[in-house]
Amino acid sequence: RQKEGSTMKANLQRCVWVLCVSATAALAPVSDAQAQWKYGIGTGLSGQYVSGTQGFTTFAGPVKFDVDLSASDFKDLSKSAFGFGGYAANGPWLIQYSLGYQELEDESTAAVGGSTVTTKINFKVSGGEATAGYLVSNTPSALIYVDGGVRYTKHKFDNSLTVTGAINQQGSRAFSNDWTDVVVGTTINVPLSPTWTWANRLNAGFGGSDGTYFAQTGLTWRFLPNWSASLVGKYAKVKYEKGNEGDSDWYLYDVDEKSIGLSVLYNW
């Protein structure tokens, strides 16, 4: 159990540059007289840092370890990653959405006594979020929306351990967990000039998880009539636990996720 936990910790101590999403919109103040549907969709790249605790039950028993992921080794772990996000706005209404998928894969071999231990890990994360916001304050200095919606997250984990040599043993463990949270929050867009906007989002989610908290801030530049680019920083606190340690289906994910990236949106 200790060998397996140590191996997993070593394998997972990485950070990632991922193709990610941003629904940050360079929205200008609108009034009812100007109400019409406006849309945007985009994608981007970001560097992600993850720290916290993860635990699950393996074929050898429960394993709990620290996660400390850094961006430098993403190329070694990332098998695929993609995502996109966007918005639709009309009058006082603002709909925002995002979808993302990421797959990490690693294999390591170590000599333990007279045996060779090979560990293979495949970790898939997918999810999406959709919120509808209503404009509650429209001034030249800021647009403030009250948001509500849902956030869905799914983790799929496959782990295999093979021991050959003085001891021969093989085992595997595969499981998946998903949860849906109801989220409430706010979006605050601050026009800085006709082409620059400071965009911010805050929300909290409850229901399927033990609590998820999200914050985003970014500068959006409308450099062409239909194109905008955003420099975005994000923070998320995620805590999810299924069952109790020792249960066959126990799973713990209690981490802080931070990222900074650049996204490009097409607006029409």
C-alpha positions in Angstrom: 0.0 0.0 0.0 2.8 2.5 0.9 4.7 1.6 -2.3 1.6 2.1 -4.4 0.7 5.4 -2.7 4.3 6.7 -3.2 4.3 5.7 -6.8 1.0 7.4 -7.5 2.2 10.5 -5.8 5.3 10.6 -7.9 3.4 10.0 -11.1 0.8 12.7 -10.4 3.1 15.4 -9.3 3.0 17.3 -12.5 1.3 20.5 -13.9 -0.4 21.0 -17.2 -0.7 23.4 -20.1 -4.1 22.6 -21.4 -6.4 23.7 -24.2 -9.1 25.3 -22.1 -12.2 27.5 -22.3 -13.2 31.0 -21.4 -16.7 32.5 -21.7 -15.3 36.0 -20.8 -17.2 38.4 -23.0 -16.3 42.0 -24.0 -19.8 43.2 -23.4 -20.8 46.9 -23.8 -23.6 48.5 -21.8 -27.0 47.8 -23.4 -30.5 49.2 -22.9 -33.9 47.8 -23.8 -34.0 49.9 -26.9 -30.8 48.3 -28.1 -31.8 44.7 -27.1 -30.8 42.1 -29.6 -29.1 38.7 -29.4 -25.3 38.8 -29.3 -23.2 35.7 -29.3 -19.6 34.6 -28.7 -17.6 31.4 -28.8 -13.9 30.7 -28.2 -11.1 28.6 -26.8 -7.5 29.1 -25.6 -4.5 27.9 -23.8 -3.7 28.0 -20.1 -1.2 26.9 -17.5 -2.8 25.0 -14.6 -1.6 24.4 -11.1 -3.3 21.9 -8.8 -2.6 21.2 -5.1 -4.5 19.3 -2.5 -5.5 15.8 -1.5 -6.8 12.8 -3.5 -7.8 9.4 -2.3 -9.4 6.3 -3.5 -9.7 2.6 -2.9 -7.3 0.4 -4.9 -7.2 -3.4 -5.2 -4.6 -3.2 -2.4 -6.8 -1.0 -0.1 -7.4 2.7 0.3 -4.7 5.1 -0.8 -4.6 8.8 0.2 -1.9 11.2 -1.0 -1.0 14.8 -1.6 -1.3 16.3 -5.1 1.1 19.0 -6.1 0.9 19.5 -9.9 3.2 21.9 -11.7 3.1 23.0 -15.5 6.5 21.8 -16.4 5.8 18.2 -17.2 2.5 18.5 -19.0 4.0 17.1 -22.3 4.9 13.9 -20.4 1.4 13.4 -19.1 -1.2 14.9 -21.4 -2.7 12.6 -23.9 -5.4 15.0 -25.0 -7.1 18.2 -23.9 -9.7 20.4 -25.4 -12.5 22.8 -24.5 -14.5 25.8 -25.5 -16.8 28.4 -24.0 -19.2 31.1 -25.0 -22.1 33.4 -24.3 -25.4 34.7 -25.6 -26.7 38.0 -24.5 -30.0 39.9 -25.1 -31.0 43.0 -23.2 -30.7 42.3 -19.5 -30.0 38.5 -20.0 -26.6 36.9 -20.2 -26.1 33.1 -20.8 -22.6 31.7 -20.3 -21.5 28.1 -20.9 -18.3 26.1 -21.1 -17.3 22.5 -21.9 -13.9 20.8 -21.3 -12.1 17.5 -21.4 -8.6 16.5 -20.3 -6.8 13.1 -20.3 -3.6 12.4 -18.4 -1.6 9.2 -18.8 1.6 8.0 -17.2 3.6 4.8 -16.8 6.6 4.3 -14.5 8.8 1.4 -13.6 10.8 0.9 -10.4 13.0 -1.8 -8.9 11.7 -2.9 -5.4 13.9 -5.7 -3.8 14.2 -8.4 -6.4 11.1 -7.4 -8.4 10.2 -4.8 -11.0 7.1 -2.7 -10.3 5.3 -1.2 -13.3 2.4 1.3 -12.6 0.1 2.6 -15.3 -2.3 5.5 -14.6 -5.0 7.0 -16.9 -7.0 10.0 -15.5 -9.8 11.6 -17.4 -11.6 14.8 -16.3 -14.6 16.2 -18.2 -17.3 18.6 -17.4 -19.3 21.7 -18.3 -21.1 24.7 -16.8 -24.1 26.7 -17.9 -25.5 29.8 -16.2 -28.1 32.4 -16.9 -27.5 35.9 -15.5 -29.9 38.9 -15.2 -28.6 42.5 -15.3 -29.3 44.1 -11.9 -27.1 47.2 -12.3 -26.2 49.0 -15.5 -24.0 52.1 -15.0 -21.2 53.6 -17.1 -18.7 52.1 -14.6 -20.0 48.5 -14.4 -22.5 45.9 -15.5 -23.5 43.6 -12.7 -25.4 40.3 -13.3 -26.8 37.8 -10.8 -26.2 34.3 -12.1 -27.7 30.9 -11.6 -27.1 27.5 -13.2 -25.5 24.1 -13.0 -21.9 22.7 -13.1 -21.2 19.0 -14.0 -17.9 17.2 -13.3 -16.8 13.7 -14.1 -13.6 11.9 -13.1 -12.6 8.5 -14.6 -9.5 6.7 -13.2 -7.8 3.6 -14.4 -4.8 2.2 -12.5 -2.8 -1.0 -13.0 0.1 -2.4 -11.0 2.3 -5.3 -12.2 5.1 -6.9 -10.1 7.5 -9.3 -11.8 10.6 -11.0 -10.6 11.0 -12.4 -7.1 7.3 -11.7 -6.6 4.8 -11.9 -9.4 1.5 -10.0 -8.9 -0.9 -8.1 -11.0 -3.9 -6.0 -10.2 -6.0 -3.2 -11.6 -8.7 -0.7 -10.4 -11.0 1.3 -12.6 -13.7 3.7 -11.4 -15.6 6.8 -12.3 -17.4 9.5 -10.3 -19.5 12.4 -11.4 -21.5 15.1 -9.6 -23.7 18.0 -10.5 -23.8 21.2 -8.5 -26.3 24.1 -8.5 -24.3 27.3 -8.8 -25.2 30.9 -7.8 -22.9 33.9 -8.3 -22.3 37.1 -10.1 -20.7 38.5 -13.3 -19.2 42.0 -13.2 -18.0 43.6 -16.4 -16.2 47.0 -16.1 -15.9 48.9 -19.4 -12.4 50.6 -19.5 -12.6 52.0 -23.0 -14.6 51.2 -26.2 -12.3 48.2 -26.8 -11.2 47.1 -23.4 -13.3 45.4 -20.6 -12.3 44.1 -17.2 -14.5 41.0 -16.8 -15.0 39.1 -13.5 -17.0 36.1 -12.4 -17.7 34.6 -8.9 -19.9 31.6 -8.0 -20.3 28.8 -5.5 -21.8 25.4 -6.2 -23.5 22.8 -3.9 -25.5 19.7 -4.2 -23.4 16.9 -5.7 -20.2 18.0 -4.1 -19.3 19.2 -0.6 -18.8 22.6 -2.1 -17.2 24.2 -5.2 -16.0 27.8 -5.4 -15.0 29.6 -8.6 -13.4 33.0 -9.3 -12.3 34.4 -12.6 -10.8 37.8 -13.6 -9.5 38.9 -17.0 -8.9 41.7 -19.4 -10.7 41.5 -22.7 -9.5 43.4 -25.8 -11.9 43.8 -28.8 -9.2 44.1 -31.5 -11.5 43.6 -34.5 -15.3 44.1 -34.8 -16.0 40.4 -34.4 -12.9 39.2 -32.5 -11.7 39.6 -28.9 -8.8 38.2 -26.9 -8.7 37.8 -23.1 -5.9 37.3 -20.6 -7.7 35.3 -17.8 -6.8 34.1 -14.3 -8.9 31.5 -12.6 -9.2 29.9 -9.2 -11.4 27.0 -8.1 -11.8 25.2 -4.8 -13.2 21.7 -5.3 -14.2 19.3 -2.6 -15.9 16.0 -3.3 -16.0 12.8 -1.3 -18.0 9.6 -2.0 -18.5 7.2 0.9 -16.0 6.8 3.8 -12.3 5.8 3.7 -12.2 2.0 3.7 -15.4 1.6 1.6 -14.8 -0.2 -1.7 -16.1 2.8 -3.7 -14.5 5.5 -1.5 -13.2 8.5 -3.5 -11.8 11.9 -2.3 -10.9 14.9 -4.3 -10.1 18.0 -2.2 -7.9 20.5 -4.2 -7.2 24.1 -5.2 -7.0 24.6 -9.0 -5.3 27.8 -10.3 -4.7 28.8 -13.9 -3.7 31.7 -16.1 -4.2 31.7 -19.8 -5.1 33.5 -23.1 -8.3 32.9 -24.9 -9.7 34.2 -28.3 -13.4 34.6 -28.9 -15.4 35.2 -32.1 -18.4 37.5 -31.5 -21.4 38.2 -33.7 
